[in-house]
Amino acid sequence: LVMKKFIIVAVSNYGKEFDWTKHNIGKNFLLSFIPEKDFFERKSYFVHDSTFENSNLSFIFTKTYMNITGKILKEYELCNMYQQKNSPITIIIHDDLEISFGKNKFRDHKDRGERGHNGLRSLTKELQITLGDKYEKPFYFSLGIERPKDQTPVHSWVLTKFNNQEIEYLEKNCFKVAEEELYNNIKKLIHN
């Protein structure tokens, strides 16, 4: 079995004012099973390296705004890794308006791609520009925030904070299920 490398990026906005906003659900999800103190701080991102099933996993959340998330790729030297024989498998964790609150879905690039999400668009664009014909589309791990039930504009909705009841529901119910789902899909990709 060849050791595989996974780059798992939670797109998010950086800063205390964005903690527990709907857009940052991916970061909050990562921090539910990897303590923040276990992430190593770099110039524009935090990274936690671990192993699973004889493969290397790098979990990342950024210190940038979501719409420029792709800029971390150069600092992390992902592009150099993609030039190697066994290039890493990229999984992007993000909020998803099309999925019910608290649900998740592991998607490949054939399943509607970026869905108009600026963080996903930024990462994909940076990979495509830098890698050219070596570019392989990422997998997506979508965490449901659902669309607003009222007339709240989407750009405002994604920046609203979860209330205490929603946070408790995510922490006690949803994130554990999502963690199992993420690792089950990583396992499938390892043995594929």
N, C-alpha and C positions, 0 to 999 in steps of 0.2 A: 504494500500500500504506500503510495507516494504521499509524503507530507504536503498538505495544502496550506495556503495562506489565505486568510479572510480579513478584509478590511470592512469593518462595520461602523458606519457613520450615522450618528443621529443629527439630523439637521435641526438647528435651533438658533434663536437670537441670544446674544450674550448680554448679561447684566441682570442685576437683582430685580429690576422692574419687569423682566420677562419671566421670572420664576412662576411656574404653574400656569402660564398662559396656554391656550389650546395649541398654538404653534409649537410650543416647547414640550409637548407630550413625549416625544422621542427621547429627549435628554432625561426627563423625569423617569421614564421607563428604565433607561440604563442605570440611573442612580438607585433604582429599587432593588437591583441585585448586585451592583458593584458600588461599594461605598466611595463617595467623592474623594476621600483621602487616599484611595488606591489608584487614582488617576495621576499621571505625571504631567505637569504643566509645561507646555512649549509656548513659543511666541504667539501663535494664533489658534491653538487647540489644546485639548487635554486628551491623553491616550492611556489606555490600560491594556497591557499585553497579557495573554494567558494561553493555555493549551487546552485542547479538547479533542478527544478521539485521534490523537497523534497529529493534530493540525494546530497551526498558530492562528490565534485570533487577536486582532487589534481593534479595540472598541474606542471610538473617537467621538467627542462632541466639540464644537467649535467655539472660539472666542471672537466670532465675527457676527455680522448680521446675516440672516438666512439667505438673502438674495445674492451674497457673494461667497457662499460656502465653498464653491469650487476652488477658490484661491488657496485653500489649505493643502490642496494636492501637491503643489510644488514644494511647499515647506516640508511636508511629510515624505517627500520623494516617492510618492506612489508611482509616479510616471516611470521612474527607474525600475521599480519592481515589475511593472507591466511589460518591460522590455525583456525580462528574463524568460527562460523556457517555461517554467511553471508560474505564470503570472497569477496574482491574487484574484480571488473572487470578491466582488464588491457587493455589499448589502447596505442599502440606505434605509434608515428608519425614519419615518415621517408621519405627520398628522394627515388625516384623510377625511375630507368632508362627505365623501360618498359612502362611508361606512358608519353604522350606528355607533353611538357613544359606548366605549368599553369593549368593542369587538376589535378583532385584528384580522389581517389577511396577508399571507406571503405571496407576492406576485413576481412573475418574471416580466421582462420587457415587452412581451406580447400582450400583456394585460393592461392596455391603455397608458403605458409609459408614465410620463411625468404628471399627467392630469392637471396641467396649468400651475403646478407648484413651483414657485421661484427658486427654492432651495434645491429641488431636484433638477431643475433646468440648469442651474449654475454648475452643479457637479457634473452633469452629463456633458454640457458644453465644454468644460475644461478638459475632461477626458478625451472627447472627440478631437479637439484641436491639437492636443499634445500627442496623442497616440496614433492618429490617422488610421491606417488599415489594421493596426493591432488592437483597436478599440473593441471591447466586448461590453455589451450593455449590462448594467447592474441588475441585481434583484432588488425588490422593494419589500420592506416590511411595513405595512400600513396600519396605523393605529387610529381607530375611529373617533372622530370628534363630532360627526354629523353636521348637517347644515342648520343654520338658525331656524327656529320655528316661527319667528316673527320677521319683520322687515329689516333687521340689522344687516348692514352691508357685510359681505364676506371679509373684506379687509379689516373691518373693525372686530368682527366675530372671532377671528383667529388670534387676535391680540387681547381678548378678554380672558380673565383668569377663571379657572375652575373654582367653584365654591367649595367650602369645607366638606360638604356631603359628597360631592363628586370626587374630591381628592381621596377621601376615605374609601369610597367605592373602588376607585382605581387601585389604590394601594392594597386593599384587603382582598379584592376579587380578580380584577382584570390583569394586573401586571404579572402575577404568578402564572396565569394561563398563557399570557403572551410570551413569557420567558420560556416556558416549555415548548410552545409552538416554534419560537425562533430556533432553539437548540435542535428540535426535531428536524427542521428544514436544513439546518447546517449539517446535521448528521447525514441526511439524504444526499446533499451535495458532496460530502466527503466520500461517500461510498458509491457515487455515481460514476 
